[in-house]
Amino acid sequence: MLERTLKKDRTEVTFVLPADIPPGPVSVVGDFNDWRPGVHTLKARKDGKRAVTVALPMKSVHSFRYLAAGDYWFNDETAEDQDGPNSRLHT
């Protein structure tokens, strides 16, 4: 799930997943972090889910995927659309 918070000069996008599906560490990897795993790792929240927030430029489009333990790549089913094998979000 994607949560957005509009700020004066940016959009903060929070990537949210269940606490244990998939198990183990998960990071969001995309064009906004040069597709580098581990830069934006999801952390536990008080509501029992995992999340990480990334500040992105307003009115931009980004491709991303999630990377879990065991080299398991997957998409966000709540994203607006797809970009080939990747999820895509609009800020």
C-alpha positions as protocol buffer text, in pm:
chain_id: "A"
residue {
  index: 1
  type: MET
  ca { x: 0 y: 0 z: 0 }
}
residue {
  index: 2
  type: LEU
  ca { x: 118 y: 352 z: -75 }
}
residue {
  index: 3
  type: GLU
  ca { x: 44 y: 647 z: 154 }
}
residue {
  index: 4
  type: ARG
  ca { x: 112 y: 1002 z: 35 }
}
residue {
  index: 5
  type: THR
  ca { x: 169 y: 1323 z: 229 }
}
residue {
  index: 6
  type: LEU
  ca { x: 193 y: 1643 z: 29 }
}
residue {
  index: 7
  type: LYS
  ca { x: 447 y: 1893 z: 154 }
}
residue {
  index: 8
  type: LYS
  ca { x: 530 y: 2241 z: 25 }
}
residue {
  index: 9
  type: ASP
  ca { x: 806 y: 2125 z: -210 }
}
residue {
  index: 10
  type: ARG
  ca { x: 779 y: 1745 z: -221 }
}
residue {
  index: 11
  type: THR
  ca { x: 558 y: 1441 z: -183 }
}
residue {
  index: 12
  type: GLU
  ca { x: 640 y: 1196 z: 94 }
}
residue {
  index: 13
  type: VAL
  ca { x: 545 y: 845 z: -15 }
}
residue {
  index: 14
  type: THR
  ca { x: 522 y: 577 z: 251 }
}
residue {
  index: 15
  type: PHE
  ca { x: 553 y: 219 z: 129 }
}
residue {
  index: 16
  type: VAL
  ca { x: 356 y: -12 z: 360 }
}
residue {
  index: 17
  type: LEU
  ca { x: 349 y: -393 z: 385 }
}
residue {
  index: 18
  type: PRO
  ca { x: 212 y: -645 z: 637 }
}
residue {
  index: 19
  type: ALA
  ca { x: 443 y: -730 z: 927 }
}
residue {
  index: 20
  type: ASP
  ca { x: 536 y: -1079 z: 811 }
}
residue {
  index: 21
  type: ILE
  ca { x: 435 y: -1123 z: 445 }
}
residue {
  index: 22
  type: PRO
  ca { x: 683 y: -1187 z: 301 }
}
residue {
  index: 23
  type: PRO
  ca { x: 898 y: -1288 z: 598 }
}
residue {
  index: 24
  type: GLY
  ca { x: 1235 y: -1131 z: 667 }
}
residue {
  index: 25
  type: PRO
  ca { x: 1375 y: -794 z: 567 }
}
residue {
  index: 26
  type: VAL
  ca { x: 1220 y: -608 z: 273 }
}
residue {
  index: 27
  type: SER
  ca { x: 1342 y: -295 z: 99 }
}
residue {
  index: 28
  type: VAL
  ca { x: 1182 y: -75 z: -164 }
}
residue {
  index: 29
  type: VAL
  ca { x: 1411 y: -40 z: -463 }
}
residue {
  index: 30
  type: GLY
  ca { x: 1350 y: 202 z: -749 }
}
residue {
  index: 31
  type: ASP
  ca { x: 1474 y: 473 z: -979 }
}
residue {
  index: 32
  type: PHE
  ca { x: 1469 y: 716 z: -683 }
}
residue {
  index: 33
  type: ASN
  ca { x: 1750 y: 523 z: -509 }
}
residue {
  index: 34
  type: ASP
  ca { x: 1937 y: 401 z: -819 }
}
residue {
  index: 35
  type: TRP
  ca { x: 1786 y: 51 z: -771 }
}
residue {
  index: 36
  type: ARG
  ca { x: 2011 y: -10 z: -468 }
}
residue {
  index: 37
  type: PRO
  ca { x: 1875 y: -270 z: -224 }
}
residue {
  index: 38
  type: GLY
  ca { x: 1892 y: -184 z: 145 }
}
residue {
  index: 39
  type: VAL
  ca { x: 1879 y: 194 z: 103 }
}
residue {
  index: 40
  type: HIS
  ca { x: 1510 y: 209 z: 200 }
}
residue {
  index: 41
  type: THR
  ca { x: 1440 y: -89 z: 426 }
}
residue {
  index: 42
  type: LEU
  ca { x: 1091 y: -118 z: 573 }
}
residue {
  index: 43
  type: LYS
  ca { x: 1075 y: -95 z: 954 }
}
residue {
  index: 44
  type: ALA
  ca { x: 807 y: -203 z: 1201 }
}
residue {
  index: 45
  type: ARG
  ca { x: 532 y: 49 z: 1283 }
}
residue {
  index: 46
  type: LYS
  ca { x: 310 y: 68 z: 1590 }
}
residue {
  index: 47
  type: ASP
  ca { x: 11 y: -55 z: 1385 }
}
residue {
  index: 48
  type: GLY
  ca { x: 185 y: -388 z: 1322 }
}
residue {
  index: 49
  type: LYS
  ca { x: 281 y: -317 z: 962 }
}
residue {
  index: 50
  type: ARG
  ca { x: 621 y: -237 z: 809 }
}
residue {
  index: 51
  type: ALA
  ca { x: 689 y: 89 z: 630 }
}
residue {
  index: 52
  type: VAL
  ca { x: 947 y: 330 z: 494 }
}
residue {
  index: 53
  type: THR
  ca { x: 893 y: 689 z: 378 }
}
residue {
  index: 54
  type: VAL
  ca { x: 1072 y: 838 z: 78 }
}
residue {
  index: 55
  type: ALA
  ca { x: 1062 y: 1209 z: -16 }
}
residue {
  index: 56
  type: LEU
  ca { x: 1010 y: 1251 z: -391 }
}
residue {
  index: 57
  type: PRO
  ca { x: 974 y: 1553 z: -618 }
}
residue {
  index: 58
  type: MET
  ca { x: 619 y: 1668 z: -682 }
}
residue {
  index: 59
  type: LYS
  ca { x: 456 y: 1586 z: -1016 }
}
residue {
  index: 60
  type: SER
  ca { x: 700 y: 1308 z: -1101 }
}
residue {
  index: 61
  type: VAL
  ca { x: 670 y: 942 z: -1201 }
}
residue {
  index: 62
  type: HIS
  ca { x: 880 y: 664 z: -1047 }
}
residue {
  index: 63
  type: SER
  ca { x: 929 y: 292 z: -1107 }
}
residue {
  index: 64
  type: PHE
  ca { x: 993 y: 61 z: -811 }
}
residue {
  index: 65
  type: ARG
  ca { x: 973 y: -294 z: -677 }
}
residue {
  index: 66
  type: TYR
  ca { x: 1016 y: -460 z: -341 }
}
residue {
  index: 67
  type: LEU
  ca { x: 1307 y: -692 z: -265 }
}
residue {
  index: 68
  type: ALA
  ca { x: 1269 y: -947 z: 13 }
}
residue {
  index: 69
  type: ALA
  ca { x: 1502 y: -1207 z: 160 }
}
residue {
  index: 70
  type: GLY
  ca { x: 1608 y: -1483 z: -76 }
}
residue {
  index: 71
  type: ASP
  ca { x: 1627 y: -1246 z: -375 }
}
residue {
  index: 72
  type: TYR
  ca { x: 1244 y: -1240 z: -395 }
}
residue {
  index: 73
  type: TRP
  ca { x: 1131 y: -942 z: -606 }
}
residue {
  index: 74
  type: PHE
  ca { x: 765 y: -840 z: -609 }
}
residue {
  index: 75
  type: ASN
  ca { x: 540 y: -550 z: -706 }
}
residue {
  index: 76
  type: ASP
  ca { x: 294 y: -335 z: -516 }
}
residue {
  index: 77
  type: GLU
  ca { x: -56 y: -432 z: -623 }
}
residue {
  index: 78
  type: THR
  ca { x: -189 y: -93 z: -507 }
}
residue {
  index: 79
  type: ALA
  ca { x: 39 y: 106 z: -741 }
}
residue {
  index: 80
  type: GLU
  ca { x: -131 y: 314 z: -1011 }
}
residue {
  index: 81
  type: ASP
  ca { x: 12 y: 114 z: -1299 }
}
residue {
  index: 82
  type: GLN
  ca { x: 301 y: -96 z: -1423 }
}
residue {
  index: 83
  type: ASP
  ca { x: 619 y: -8 z: -1610 }
}
residue {
  index: 84
  type: GLY
  ca { x: 717 y: -340 z: -1765 }
}
residue {
  index: 85
  type: PRO
  ca { x: 801 y: -565 z: -1469 }
}
residue {
  index: 86
  type: ASN
  ca { x: 795 y: -272 z: -1221 }
}
residue {
  index: 87
  type: SER
  ca { x: 527 y: -91 z: -1025 }
}
residue {
  index: 88
  type: ARG
  ca { x: 484 y: 278 z: -1105 }
}
residue {
  index: 89
  type: LEU
  ca { x: 378 y: 567 z: -884 }
}
residue {
  index: 90
  type: HIS
  ca { x: 285 y: 926 z: -959 }
}
residue {
  index: 91
  type: THR
  ca { x: 350 y: 1203 z: -706 }
}
